[in-house]
Amino acid sequence: MKKVVHIVLVKFKPEITKEAKEKTIEDVLALKETIPQITIASAGKNFTDRGKGYEYGWVVELEKKEDLPVYANHQSHLDFLSKYKSTFEDVLAFDYEF
């Protein structure tokens, strides 16, 4: 069976502090503790000049395609979005199977 990779790249609004950005990364990684469909989670800050303004990103791996809506609608994910969505200037999400 194919696994699913969910990639998110974010541009934060200019007024968002470094500490707030780092807390976002901590909280996205903590989703693995409450959403059982997540098998792997990683996150970090871009360190090259190729990010086109996208400063932070994370990757969530799921067992199967059907887990993506379960993850997306899980209360922990919805709480994360309600807490942080307003801090994002732009978000790029990309999902694929392998």
C-alpha positions in Angstrom: 0.0 0.0 0.0 1.2 3.5 -0.8 2.0 6.0 1.9 1.0 9.7 1.8 3.2 12.7 2.4 1.6 16.0 3.3 4.0 19.0 2.9 3.2 22.5 4.2 5.3 25.6 3.5 4.4 28.8 5.3 5.2 32.5 5.0 4.5 34.2 8.3 3.2 37.7 8.5 6.1 40.2 9.0 5.1 41.1 12.6 5.3 37.5 13.8 8.2 37.0 16.2 10.9 34.3 15.9 9.6 32.8 19.2 6.1 32.6 17.9 7.3 30.9 14.7 9.3 28.4 16.8 6.2 27.7 18.9 4.3 26.9 15.7 6.9 24.3 14.8 6.7 22.8 18.3 3.0 22.6 18.1 2.9 21.1 14.6 5.3 18.3 15.8 3.1 17.7 18.8 0.2 16.8 16.5 1.9 13.3 16.2 1.1 12.8 19.9 -2.6 13.2 19.4 -3.4 12.2 15.8 -2.7 8.4 15.5 -2.7 8.5 11.7 0.6 10.4 11.7 3.5 8.0 11.3 6.2 10.6 10.9 6.4 14.3 11.5 9.3 16.7 10.9 9.5 20.5 10.7 12.0 23.3 10.4 13.2 26.6 9.1 14.5 27.0 5.6 18.2 27.8 5.5 18.7 28.4 1.7 17.8 31.3 -0.6 15.6 29.0 -2.7 12.5 29.2 -0.5 10.8 32.1 -2.4 9.8 33.6 0.9 8.5 30.4 2.5 10.3 30.5 5.7 9.2 27.3 7.6 7.9 24.0 6.5 6.7 20.7 7.8 6.1 17.2 6.6 3.6 14.7 7.9 3.5 11.1 6.7 0.4 9.1 6.8 -0.2 5.4 6.2 -2.8 5.8 3.4 -4.7 8.3 1.3 -7.9 7.9 3.4 -6.0 9.1 6.4 -5.6 12.6 5.0 -9.1 13.8 5.6 -9.1 12.1 9.0 -5.9 14.1 9.9 -7.3 17.3 8.4 -10.5 17.1 10.4 -9.0 15.8 13.6 -9.7 18.2 16.5 -6.0 18.7 17.3 -5.4 19.8 13.7 -8.4 22.1 13.7 -7.2 23.6 17.0 -3.8 24.1 15.5 -5.3 25.9 12.5 -7.5 28.2 14.6 -4.5 29.1 16.7 -2.0 29.8 13.9 -3.7 30.4 10.6 -4.0 34.1 11.2 -0.2 34.3 11.6 0.4 33.0 8.1 0.8 35.4 5.2 0.7 32.5 2.7 0.5 28.7 2.9 1.4 26.1 0.3 0.2 22.5 0.9 1.3 19.6 -1.3 0.3 16.0 -1.0 1.5 12.9 -2.8 1.6 9.1 -2.5 4.7 7.0 -2.8 
